[in-house]
Amino acid sequence: MSAEPAAQFNIHDAKTNLSRIIERVERGEEIIISRAGNPVAKVVPLAHRIDRRGRGSLRGQLVIADDWDSDEVNEAIADDFGLMP
């Protein structure tokens, strides 16, 4: 967030200039939308999503125990969730 105050548009100007406002927001600006001089909304950039490259993108980064799917582990998990008879 910058130290400068957010740009402000009234509703009519915001509707007229929506594409320009979105371009500014994409560059990191925050825009305030006002009605009769009273701020009613703020348009802010969304946080960027983590870029997952698809299947296998975590290969080599996860460690799985050899017994991860053993009967004992499955029973312990079921017991923890109250699923054992």
C-alpha positions as CSV (number, residue, x, y, z in Angstrom):
1,M,0.0,0.0,0.0
2,S,1.4,3.4,-0.9
3,A,1.5,6.5,1.4
4,E,-0.6,8.5,-1.1
5,P,-4.4,8.6,-0.6
6,A,-6.4,6.4,-2.9
7,A,-7.9,7.9,-6.0
8,Q,-11.6,8.7,-5.8
9,F,-14.3,8.5,-8.4
10,N,-18.0,9.2,-8.2
11,I,-20.3,6.4,-9.3
12,H,-21.0,8.0,-12.7
13,D,-17.3,8.5,-13.5
14,A,-16.5,5.0,-12.2
15,K,-19.1,3.5,-14.6
16,T,-17.8,5.6,-17.5
17,N,-14.1,4.8,-16.8
18,L,-14.4,1.2,-15.4
19,S,-11.8,-0.2,-17.8
20,R,-9.3,2.5,-16.9
21,I,-10.0,2.0,-13.2
22,I,-9.4,-1.8,-13.5
23,E,-6.1,-1.1,-15.3
24,R,-4.9,1.1,-12.5
25,V,-6.0,-1.5,-9.9
26,E,-4.0,-4.1,-11.8
27,R,-0.9,-1.9,-11.4
28,G,-1.5,-2.0,-7.6
29,E,-3.6,1.2,-7.0
30,E,-6.6,1.3,-4.7
31,I,-9.6,3.2,-6.0
32,I,-12.4,4.6,-3.9
33,I,-15.9,4.9,-5.3
34,S,-18.1,7.6,-3.8
35,R,-21.8,8.6,-3.9
36,A,-22.5,12.3,-3.3
37,G,-18.9,12.6,-2.0
38,N,-19.3,9.8,0.6
39,P,-17.0,6.8,0.0
40,V,-19.1,3.6,-0.4
41,A,-16.7,1.1,-2.0
42,K,-13.0,0.4,-2.4
43,V,-11.6,-1.4,-5.5
44,V,-8.3,-3.2,-4.5
45,P,-6.0,-5.6,-6.3
46,L,-6.6,-9.3,-5.5
47,A,-3.8,-11.3,-4.0
48,H,-2.0,-13.3,-6.7
49,R,-2.7,-17.0,-6.7
50,I,0.0,-19.5,-6.3
51,D,1.1,-20.7,-9.7
52,R,0.7,-24.5,-9.6
53,R,2.3,-25.9,-12.7
54,G,0.0,-28.9,-12.7
55,R,0.4,-32.5,-11.7
56,G,3.6,-33.2,-9.9
57,S,4.3,-29.6,-9.1
58,L,5.2,-30.6,-5.5
59,R,7.3,-33.5,-6.5
60,G,10.4,-33.7,-4.3
61,Q,9.0,-31.3,-1.7
62,L,6.7,-33.6,0.3
63,V,7.9,-36.5,2.5
64,I,5.4,-39.3,3.1
65,A,6.1,-41.9,5.8
66,D,6.4,-45.5,4.5
67,D,3.4,-46.6,6.7
68,W,1.1,-43.7,5.7
69,D,-1.6,-46.1,4.4
70,S,-1.1,-49.0,6.9
71,D,-4.1,-50.6,8.7
72,E,-2.8,-49.3,12.0
73,V,-2.6,-45.7,10.8
74,N,-6.0,-45.9,9.2
75,E,-7.5,-47.3,12.3
76,A,-5.9,-44.6,14.5
77,I,-7.3,-41.9,12.2
78,A,-10.7,-43.5,12.2
79,D,-10.6,-43.7,16.0
80,D,-9.5,-40.0,16.2
81,F,-12.7,-39.1,14.3
82,G,-14.9,-41.4,16.2
83,L,-15.5,-43.8,13.3
84,M,-14.4,-47.0,15.0
85,P,-17.1,-49.3,16.3
